[in-house]
Amino acid sequence: MTTYILRRLIQGIFILMIITTVSFGLTRMASDPMAQYTLGRISSEDRARIRKNLGLDQPIPVQYFKWLSLAVRGDFGYSITNRQPVSELIMQRLPQTLVLMVTAEVVIIILSALLGIYSAVKQYSLFDNVLTGLSFVGFSLPIFFIALTLMFIFAVQFKEWGLPYLPTGADVWKFTDLSELVTHLILPVASLAIIQVAGYTRYLRSSMLEVLSQDYIRTARAKGLIERAVVVRHALRNAALPLVTLIGLDAPALLAGAIVTETVYSWPGMGRLFWQQAGRGDYPTVMAILLIVATAVVVFQILTDIAYTVVDPRIRLS
Amino acid sequence: MKSNKLFALLSMVVIAAMALTACGAPATTAAPAATQPPAAATAAPAATAVPEQPTAVPEPKTITIGFQQEPTALYPKCSNMTFAVWVGQLTNPGLWTWDGNNQPIMELAESMPNTADGSISADGLTYTYKLKPGLKWNDGEPLTSADIKFTWETIMDPANTCIVDRLGFELIESIETPDDVTAVVKFTEFYAPWNNLFAMSGNSGTGLLPQHILEGQILDNNDFLRQPITAGAYYVESWVQGDLITLQANDNYVRGRPKIDTIFIKMVPSREALLAALQTGDVDLGPDFVEASIPDLENTPGVSAIAITGSSFEHYLFNLDQDPAVGFCPFQDVRVRKAMILGIDRYTTADTLLFGKTRVVSNLWPNTPVENTDLEPYPFDPDQAKALLDEAGYTDTDGDGIREGECNGETVTLSFTHQTTTPNQLRADVQALAAQNLLDIGIELIPDNKSPDILFAGFAGDGPLATGNFVLAGYTTSFIPDPDPLGSFDCNQIPTTESPDGANWYRMCFPELDAMMAEQKSIADPAARAEIFKDAQQFMYDNALFIPMYARLNVLGVGSRLTGLQGSAFGDVYWNVYDWDVNP
């Protein structure tokens, strides 16, 4: 197992090298940091000075190796728009993003586990049919539509109707105040959950159905075990394997944040930082976030593989 | 059980996230300045503040402004974002600013230097600035003429790479400070826009820098960029990046403490969310709406739209490069250019797509003191346009509805792309209308829109405008508060590999225009200078050098609580912030 993990880690480093090269090229080609200096009251002399100061007068490969030589030492350099360390910008956003995304992920896992199992156990019941219908609706709706609709109903209209209402997120509030944090989490978490739960429930339902039709489940029932024990202890254990894969794939997104949800609910997270700085051509910040997320993908995939052996003892890594 | 382990792991992640939050948040919230009264420093939002003795302590007045983009720094010279300039107007307006009628209004200066009292020397090279007596920074330290000199030195110090532009400052030879309120500024050569220095307008500005704080420091990555010491109506109490800037009323402000105690600037990136927040009262002012938002704002209960016809203008520009490999040959013919202006129904655009709230313009200096108001915008006259195209030799010979003609010995079809920014519904609608109008006179316009960071990329970044890789383009700009276009029309400013940073994206070269632009820079008398600008506008008008579309609107969404806001054509929303108040 140790050899396996080491091999995967070494592979991971190569993958990361390729990812940084490609994403640096794409980032630098996709937006020019000088774009924001081309209009307005800036003389051509000032433009030339800024270009030189930002090192943009050098060829892109040179810029890449300069960036890489610092990045491998864990130094993400300075944001070219804010002139402050990139690590500072990221550390300001990381806690907010983790709180939003981890809360959403926990809600998503619990909800989809409950709904998926129930739906499988009561296959073709009214509940199952309704849920299946709703899943497809939730799965097909764009997130900005869900987020704005929820805001319009629960923040704007509820206030108008004199009902207890939820905040729009554009109000002034303190992240450290737990009760404010909870009320501000509800709508963005609900927006994220509606889409994800829809998908996860389908996965869990079908893998539960598959497991429930197997011989050992019949044996368990024949032993006279109560239904709850059959479903939870025997069936869920095996049916959860696909869910572990999904969570493993989703985990890096916990760091990356959610661009649309964070934008609609004015949530100061990583997704918004990435989007904003990408638009401003701030490649040091964009590259740092890409590298962090890429590293998380590599690490979480190894962790997922290890988690398989825990969930399913038949799997051995070698 | 294994599932218990999974649950424990998950719980640890949540706890770790909470712990990170607890560590992270205080670090990003700067402590309030020591000299502020406790009442102001602890001001809470009005909605949540519950005064115990309402008669004894008046509830602090607060408003929230929703910014759609976050400034990169709070000293505008280190950020070229309008949003940074707006924070500058609120906190650090400098010696003077511009009022609702675009007239200079004194802030820290006693008066503006002038030739009448000799504070401008006869040769126009020496300016004597007088500060008001007894000025203080928000930390209580005296503000003196030494700070003016220090500001200039800091801007010119090459170590401060964050400084975006040094326009005019590089022409200052020396600044002498004979006493605490006097600064004698000597220029190496005449600089017509001298009154833009050390002052703050709606789109650019230089607030003064405090020598007692910044002496011996560089600005890059300085905490000063996040929490500056300033001398305006408000000061920055804290900036939680990505989220909130908290401004507190400055007791040391030259006009006295402003009426509103606390201004929160909340980052609300989504325009839809900002509209919802205006409706719920979470936000009192959205200063950066677009024309297309006007009906939404007007239809939202409790929200009103203020639309001020601005000095920014939307225009379509021809690629006028004389090299047929770069420019579009037919555009070298003034008749083709004029036909296109006559052929686009700009009036319907202004009346319907812009709700009749703005006007078609004839020139590039609308609603400014140098505008040549004698110039009537060309009418919408498709018949005259067709006649001009016929006369220029462009006719539809193959019956496909598009005109062809000979240009520079080659057959050219009047079919080309039009590049403007996306996503932008208004621009797309105007473009569609223009394309239809032009098709009616036999010209095909093919939309080829790009995101702003691609369209406006520099020469080295392969930007289509900078490199001349366009035929017809469209965007908004302005020449305010000083009318100098900074070389935008000069022959030697056409961007090339040798001089990639040139400002002339029109790629035009007219020696007459060059001469006029050179002359206006050498004239001190504003009236005489305006005459040259009016002549230049006449020249541009006669030669149909671009298609001026319409004056842009500065659209503000205002909630029901806020009063006193006036705005201006130059976009100076905050010039009278000291007069703003909230309804009880």
Chai-1 contact restraints between the chains, C-beta under 6 A:
chainA,res_idxA,chainB,res_idxB,connection_type,confidence,min_distance_angstrom,max_distance_angstrom,comment,restraint_id
A,S31,B,D453,contact,1.0,0.0,6.0,A-B,restraint_1
A,D32,B,A457,contact,1.0,0.0,6.0,A-B,restraint_2
A,D32,B,G458,contact,1.0,0.0,6.0,A-B,restraint_3
A,D32,B,G461,contact,1.0,0.0,6.0,A-B,restraint_4
A,M34,B,G458,contact,1.0,0.0,6.0,A-B,restraint_5
A,M34,B,G461,contact,1.0,0.0,6.0,A-B,restraint_6
A,A35,B,D453,contact,1.0,0.0,6.0,A-B,restraint_7
A,A35,B,F456,contact,1.0,0.0,6.0,A-B,restraint_8
A,A35,B,A457,contact,1.0,0.0,6.0,A-B,restraint_9
A,T38,B,F456,contact,1.0,0.0,6.0,A-B,restraint_10
A,T38,B,G458,contact,1.0,0.0,6.0,A-B,restraint_11
A,L39,B,T477,contact,1.0,0.0,6.0,A-B,restraint_12
A,R41,B,S204,contact,1.0,0.0,6.0,A-B,restraint_13
A,I42,B,D165,contact,1.0,0.0,6.0,A-B,restraint_14
A,S43,B,L167,contact,1.0,0.0,6.0,A-B,restraint_15
A,S43,B,L486,contact,1.0,0.0,6.0,A-B,restraint_16
A,S44,B,D501,contact,1.0,0.0,6.0,A-B,restraint_17
A,S44,B,G502,contact,1.0,0.0,6.0,A-B,restraint_18
A,S44,B,A503,contact,1.0,0.0,6.0,A-B,restraint_19
A,D46,B,D165,contact,1.0,0.0,6.0,A-B,restraint_20
A,R47,B,D501,contact,1.0,0.0,6.0,A-B,restraint_21
A,A48,B,D501,contact,1.0,0.0,6.0,A-B,restraint_22
A,N53,B,T161,contact,1.0,0.0,6.0,A-B,restraint_23
A,T81,B,T72,contact,1.0,0.0,6.0,A-B,restraint_24
A,N82,B,T72,contact,1.0,0.0,6.0,A-B,restraint_25
A,R83,B,C162,contact,1.0,0.0,6.0,A-B,restraint_26
A,R83,B,D220,contact,1.0,0.0,6.0,A-B,restraint_27
A,R83,B,N221,contact,1.0,0.0,6.0,A-B,restraint_28
A,Q84,B,N221,contact,1.0,0.0,6.0,A-B,restraint_29
A,Q92,B,T28,contact,1.0,0.0,6.0,A-B,restraint_30
A,Q92,B,Q241,contact,1.0,0.0,6.0,A-B,restraint_31
A,R93,B,G242,contact,1.0,0.0,6.0,A-B,restraint_32
A,P95,B,L20,contact,1.0,0.0,6.0,A-B,restraint_33
A,P95,B,T21,contact,1.0,0.0,6.0,A-B,restraint_34
A,P95,B,G24,contact,1.0,0.0,6.0,A-B,restraint_35
A,L98,B,A17,contact,1.0,0.0,6.0,A-B,restraint_36
A,V99,B,A17,contact,1.0,0.0,6.0,A-B,restraint_37
A,V99,B,T21,contact,1.0,0.0,6.0,A-B,restraint_38
A,V102,B,V13,contact,1.0,0.0,6.0,A-B,restraint_39
A,V102,B,V14,contact,1.0,0.0,6.0,A-B,restraint_40
A,V102,B,A17,contact,1.0,0.0,6.0,A-B,restraint_41
A,L148,B,E272,contact,1.0,0.0,6.0,A-B,restraint_42
A,M151,B,A276,contact,1.0,0.0,6.0,A-B,restraint_43
A,V156,B,A276,contact,1.0,0.0,6.0,A-B,restraint_44
A,V156,B,Q279,contact,1.0,0.0,6.0,A-B,restraint_45
A,V156,B,T280,contact,1.0,0.0,6.0,A-B,restraint_46
A,K159,B,T280,contact,1.0,0.0,6.0,A-B,restraint_47
A,T168,B,A276,contact,1.0,0.0,6.0,A-B,restraint_48
A,T168,B,A277,contact,1.0,0.0,6.0,A-B,restraint_49
A,T168,B,T280,contact,1.0,0.0,6.0,A-B,restraint_50
A,T168,B,D282,contact,1.0,0.0,6.0,A-B,restraint_51
A,A170,B,G66,contact,1.0,0.0,6.0,A-B,restraint_52
A,A170,B,K266,contact,1.0,0.0,6.0,A-B,restraint_53
A,A170,B,V268,contact,1.0,0.0,6.0,A-B,restraint_54
A,A170,B,A273,contact,1.0,0.0,6.0,A-B,restraint_55
A,A170,B,A277,contact,1.0,0.0,6.0,A-B,restraint_56
A,A170,B,D282,contact,1.0,0.0,6.0,A-B,restraint_57
A,A170,B,V283,contact,1.0,0.0,6.0,A-B,restraint_58
A,D171,B,D282,contact,1.0,0.0,6.0,A-B,restraint_59
A,V172,B,P45,contact,1.0,0.0,6.0,A-B,restraint_60
A,V172,B,T64,contact,1.0,0.0,6.0,A-B,restraint_61
A,V172,B,F264,contact,1.0,0.0,6.0,A-B,restraint_62
A,V172,B,K266,contact,1.0,0.0,6.0,A-B,restraint_63
A,F175,B,A25,contact,1.0,0.0,6.0,A-B,restraint_64
A,T176,B,A25,contact,1.0,0.0,6.0,A-B,restraint_65
A,T263,B,P269,contact,1.0,0.0,6.0,A-B,restraint_66
A,T263,B,S270,contact,1.0,0.0,6.0,A-B,restraint_67
A,V264,B,S270,contact,1.0,0.0,6.0,A-B,restraint_68
A,V264,B,A273,contact,1.0,0.0,6.0,A-B,restraint_69
A,S266,B,V268,contact,1.0,0.0,6.0,A-B,restraint_70
A,P268,B,G242,contact,1.0,0.0,6.0,A-B,restraint_71
A,P268,B,D243,contact,1.0,0.0,6.0,A-B,restraint_72
A,G279,B,D453,contact,1.0,0.0,6.0,A-B,restraint_73
A,V310,B,K2,contact,1.0,0.0,6.0,A-B,restraint_74
